């Protein structure tokens, strides 16, 4: 799947907004972007999830449809590949961990 320039812009904006919001220590922003094997245009994707077509969901063997990215600071990002079924489970798990840590 090839992204249109609009898709790339929206994905980049979601990740950049979440990254900027992470400067507030009271927030743990989450962004959900498409898992289509293409790298962001503005970052190095340190875990390289956006660069690997066909990678699998973290909760089952299904192909990932989304990447759930959570920021623990402006430069600390965690990426989780997720199928449609497990996307909300991953977001809920992040919320539960963050809620228990505070």
C-alpha positions as CSV (number, residue, x, y, z in Angstrom):
1,X,0.0,0.0,0.0
2,X,1.4,3.3,-1.0
3,X,0.5,6.4,1.0
4,X,-0.8,9.5,-0.7
5,X,0.9,12.8,0.3
6,X,-2.2,13.5,2.4
7,X,-1.9,10.2,4.3
8,X,1.8,10.9,5.0
9,X,0.9,14.4,6.2
10,X,-1.8,13.2,8.6
11,X,0.3,10.4,10.0
12,X,3.3,12.8,10.5
13,X,1.0,15.4,12.1
14,X,-0.5,12.8,14.5
15,X,3.0,11.7,15.6
16,X,4.4,15.2,15.9
17,X,1.4,16.4,17.9
18,X,1.7,13.5,20.3
19,X,5.5,14.1,20.6
20,X,5.0,17.7,21.4
21,X,2.3,17.0,24.0
22,X,4.8,14.6,25.7
23,X,6.7,17.7,26.9
24,X,4.0,18.0,29.6
25,X,5.0,15.4,32.2
26,X,1.3,15.0,33.2
27,X,0.4,13.6,29.8
28,X,1.2,10.3,28.0
29,X,0.0,10.9,24.5
30,X,-0.9,8.0,22.1
31,X,-1.0,8.2,18.3
32,X,-2.4,5.5,16.0
33,X,-1.1,5.5,12.5
34,X,-1.3,3.0,9.6
35,X,1.1,0.1,9.5
36,X,1.9,0.2,5.8
37,X,5.6,-0.3,5.7
38,X,6.5,3.3,5.0
39,X,8.8,5.4,7.2
40,X,7.7,8.7,8.7
41,X,9.0,11.7,6.8
42,X,10.1,13.5,10.0
43,X,11.8,10.9,12.2
44,X,14.2,7.9,12.1
45,X,11.6,5.4,13.4
46,X,14.0,4.0,15.9
47,X,12.2,0.7,16.3
48,X,11.8,0.7,12.5
49,X,8.1,-0.5,12.6
50,X,7.1,1.8,9.8
51,X,9.9,0.4,7.6
52,X,8.8,-3.2,7.7
53,X,5.9,-4.3,5.5
54,X,4.0,-7.3,6.7
55,X,4.9,-7.3,10.3
56,X,2.7,-8.9,12.9
57,X,0.5,-7.7,15.7
58,X,2.0,-7.9,19.1
59,X,-1.1,-9.8,20.5
60,X,-1.6,-12.4,17.8
61,X,-0.2,-13.7,14.5
62,X,-2.4,-11.4,12.4
63,X,-0.8,-8.8,10.1
64,X,-0.5,-5.4,11.8
65,X,-2.9,-2.8,10.5
66,X,-1.9,0.0,12.9
67,X,1.0,1.2,14.9
68,X,0.2,2.5,18.3
69,X,2.8,5.0,19.4
70,X,3.1,6.3,22.9
71,X,5.4,9.0,24.1
72,X,7.1,9.0,27.5
73,X,8.8,12.3,26.7
74,X,9.5,14.4,23.6
75,X,12.4,12.0,22.6
76,X,11.2,8.7,24.0
77,X,8.7,6.8,21.8
78,X,7.4,3.3,22.1
79,X,5.8,1.7,19.0
80,X,3.4,-1.3,19.2
81,X,2.2,-3.1,16.0
82,X,-1.5,-4.0,16.2
83,X,-4.2,-5.7,14.2
84,X,-7.6,-4.1,14.1
85,X,-8.8,-6.3,16.9
86,X,-5.9,-5.5,19.3
87,X,-5.5,-1.8,18.7
88,X,-7.9,-0.8,21.4
89,X,-6.4,-3.4,23.7
90,X,-3.0,-1.9,23.4
91,X,-4.3,1.6,24.1
92,X,-6.1,0.3,27.1
93,X,-3.0,-1.5,28.4
94,X,-1.0,1.7,28.0
95,X,-3.6,3.6,30.0
96,X,-3.7,1.0,32.7
97,X,0.1,1.0,33.1
98,X,0.2,4.8,33.2
99,X,-2.7,4.9,35.6
100,X,-1.0,2.4,37.9
101,X,2.3,4.2,37.8
102,X,0.9,7.5,39.0
